[in-house]
Amino acid sequence: MRCTVCGSEMVSTKTDLPFKVGQSAIVIIKELPVQSCTRCQEFVLEDPIMEKVDKILASVDETLELEVVHFAA
């Protein structure tokens, strides 16, 4: 896969990403599999991974200010 920003090679890696849910809740998903650019640090979430992220975010208690969740493949 090639980066859509700079054209460099994308590699599979895992990272921690924050997501804002609702007005003030932030969810950090740890060990999230992404395709990351080796040059410009652009990243892409593949569709099956994004579907799981959507499910995780839908189950979050939006009254919490911060929640940390480990991604389970």
ABEGO torsion letter per residue (X at the ends): XBBAAAGBBBBBBBBBBBBBBEAABBBBBBGBBBBBBAAAGBBBBBAAAAAAAAAAAAABBAABABBBBBBBX
